Amino acid sequence: MKEEEPCYRAVEEDDGSWSVIDTETGLAATLDGDPLVLLGQEFAKAFAAFMNLDPGFRKEPTLH
């Protein structure tokens, strides 16, 4: 059985920082209008995992 890709994933950027990416749009996910970029690895991975637990996070547009 094929595993579905999560809605959000943590990605390491070229500068060594981490972002939470919306896999549907390819853009940085947002929280209260703020893009989830320039994060540490642990924070980005924890945030992506938490956001994947609640499909309601998808309701907020990630375009900015």
DOZA-41095 format. One line per 4 residues: number of its first residue (from 1); their letters; for each residue x, y, z of C-alpha. Coordinates in steps of 0.05 Angstrom, whole numbers. Layout:
BEGIN
NUM	a	X,Y,Z  ...;
This chain:
BEGIN
1	mkee	0,0,0  28,68,-20  36,118,36  6,187,22;
5	epcy	51,247,23  38,291,84  6,359,74  65,393,107;
9	rave	138,376,110  201,406,140  253,425,89  325,447,99;
13	eddg	341,509,58  407,525,24  427,572,81  418,517,133;
17	swsv	353,543,161  289,502,158  219,517,131  152,483,135;
21	idte	127,472,64  55,461,41  63,401,-5  1,421,-45;
25	tgla	27,490,-65  102,482,-55  102,547,-15  120,560,57;
29	atld	62,545,103  36,603,144  9,611,214  -32,673,228;
33	gdpl	-6,701,163  68,691,180  109,644,136  142,587,173;
37	vllg	212,600,148  281,612,179  267,560,232  312,510,269;
41	qefa	308,437,248  273,411,310  221,467,310  205,458,235;
45	kafa	199,382,241  155,387,303  111,440,272  102,400,207;
49	afmn	84,338,247  34,377,289  2,410,229  -5,342,194;
53	ldpg	-47,318,254  -101,370,242  -131,376,172  -160,443,194;
57	frke	-93,476,183  -106,469,108  -163,518,113  -116,577,119;
61	ptlh	-88,597,51  -13,591,48  -3,642,-7  32,705,15;
